[in-house]
Amino acid sequence: MKTIIEPFRIKSVEPIRFTTRDERERLLRDAHWNTFALHADDVMIDLLTDSGTSAMSAAQWGTMMTGDESYAGSPSFWRFDAAVRNLFDFVHIIPTHQGRAAEAILFSILGGTGRKVPSNTHFDTTRGNIEATGAEAVDLLVPEGLDPNDLSPFKGNIDLARLERFMADHADDVPCVMITVTNNAGGGQPASLANIHAAADIAHAHGKPFIIDACRFAENAHFIKHREPGQEDRSIPDIVRDMFSKADGMTMSAKKDALVNIGGWLALNDDDLAMKARNRLIMTEGFPTYGGLAGRDLDAIAQGLAEVVDEDYLRYRVRTNEYIVERLDAMGVPVIKPAGGHAVFVDARTWLAHVPPLQYPGHSLACALYEAGGIRTTEIGTVMFGRRPDGSEQPAAMDLVRLAMPRRVYTQSHADYVVEVFDELRGAVTDLTGYEITEEPPAMRHFTAKFRPLP
């Protein structure tokens, strides 16, 4: 059939509170025009993030009732450990309360002043945890990844030629090479299996470990299966294992592709690095068999890892974003194409061409979407990435608005509503103004900064 239906039935619901435009304008003003500061029950369609917002399955809720809360050596940990090892063949599996904790632990060991960490594109918390140590996060995305209209199948690839040159020039300063799958900051675009393997080979040729930021591994595997020649007949679990076959470690936010509301892990092969990581974990997160999580959360992750590699689920997951991208594109709204795995990305810099990058066109559009239709989104652009470690500011590579789709939460009618709000904005987009920041923290400012609209 042409219609790809949701591969689940709904057996529990929660209400959405409908608001008026006047209410939303007041609520946004009270939040200092930062969508992160809005109360969630004042949001009608919440597309702020896909992290930790999944609807868990009946099977996952069932496992939470059997979770064991022993401080050390819980059976829940061993079920979690087995589920992770079923897909990722690493020597050491270290649970953490979420992905950024794994990043913080890893770079507290590998980071430091003068060090440089290359990747396709580091996302916000990864970049923040690297830079907090005095190291530099370096993005080496392929050129097509910066062209919203380029239809290349793997726009999340790391530029191998640039990586080769970078390692030739800076290998002594590089503690590891990373790749993010899928590439969140670049539109949720995947990296190919060949590119992942080649990047690992370059890292290993220079004696450096290769680390995968893996939070959307299953979506990336789906794209490999359907876009990379020779992969179409393989199972998703088999492709996942191949993606990580040359990796020396991974950081993982289970709040994405493990379909849970909290959790993550750091996986490593190096014994010495793992020992240092566990010591750090005990100081900051908890004992190595719970890592800041309840036993029931570990069990929910184990079940989620079995569900996320289901091909019917992944087909529905990706099709949701394709559907919205196709409709927005037909309306003339500039979007990143092809559709990404976890979100729809609107090219705000192009659509709001009258708003300069340093007046934050992505943020302006995010505010307008909330005011017009109660849709909460987030800017992926100059607000998030424009501030340099030295305090200076420059435009990001792109100014995007991300509509991150929570997993198994919304239906097609919700997607149609989102499209209708964009349709309503089309006639008023040239009236949108830029914003200025009135208060900001020294790092990762997008979470807590305060704004005001410019005249």
C-alpha positions, 0 to 999 in steps of 0.5 A: 500500500502507498500509505505507511501507517503507524506500526502500533496501536494507541492504548494510553493518551494525554490531553493537549491544551489548546491556546489562543494566539494572544495567550501564546504571545504573552507566554513567549514574552514571559519566557524572554522569547526562548522556546526552551523556557516555555512550560510544556503544558503551554505547547500544543505540538512539541517538536523541540527535541526527539531526545527523551520524548519517545512514547514507550511501548507496553513491553517497555513499561512491563520491563520497568515493573521487573527492574531490580534496584540493587546498588551493585550487580543488579540483574537489570544491568546484565540484561542491559549489558547483553542487549547493548552487546547484541548490537555493539561489540565493545569490551567495556559497557559503562552506563550513564544517565544520558549521552552528555554524561558519557561525553563529559567522562570521555573528554575529561580524560581525552580533552585538554588545552591544545587538543583537537577533535575532528568529526563530521559535525559535533552537536551542541553538548559534544562541542560543549564538553570538548571545549569545556576542557580547552580542546577544539571541536573541529567540523569536517563535513562534506561540502554537499552537507552544507547545501540544503538542496543537494540530493546526495544520499549521504550528506552526513559523511565526514570529508575524508580528504580534509580528514587526511590533511587534518591528521597529517597536520595535527595528529599529535594534537588529536586524541581521537577521531569522531563521527556523528550518526546521523548528523544532527546539526546538518539536517539529520543526514546519514553517513554511509557505511563506506565513509564510516569505515574509511574514517576509522581507517584514517584514524587508525593509520595515525594511531588514534581511536575512532569514536562514534556518537551513536544516538541515532544509529538505527536511523542511520542503518535504515538509510544505509540499507535503502541508499547504499549499493550492496546493502539492501538485502542485509538486516538492520542489526547486521548493518548496525554491527558493521557500522561499529566493527572498526570503532574503538568506542561509542557515546550513546544517548539512549533517549534517542534510538533506544526509545526511552526517556532517560539513559545512555552509555559509554562503550570502549575497547581500551582497558586503561581508558575504561578504567579511568572512565569508570573511576570518573563515573563513580565520582559523578554518576554512580556505581558502574552497574547503574551509572546514575540510572534506576534498574528499571531504566536499564531494563527499558533500554534493553527492550527499546534496543530490540524494538528500534531495529524493527524495519516496520518501525524505521520505515514509519519513522523516516516516512513521517519526516519525508511526508512533511518535507514533501508538503513544505517543499511543494509550498515553497518553504525551503527545507533540507533535502532529502529528509533526515531521519529524526527531524524536518529542518527548515532553511530559515536563512533562505526563507527569512533572507531579510534577517541577517544571520547575526539577528538570528533568522532561525530563532525568529522563525521558531518564535513565529511558529509558536505564536502562530500555532503553538508549535515548539521547535528549536534553532540550529544555527547562529544562536547555537553555534555562532559563539566562539570559545574566545567570546566572539561571534560569527554566523554559523554554517547554516541557520536552520529550524529543527522540527524534531519528531518524538518517536511514536507520539504524533499522528498524521493529523498532527503533521498536517496541522504543522504544515497548515501553520507553515502555510499560514506563515507564508504570507507574513514571513517577510514581516518577521523581525530579527532578535537580539540576546539580552542575557546569555551564559558563557557556554551552550547559550541556546538553552537559557539565553534571554532574547528580545525582538528587534524593531 
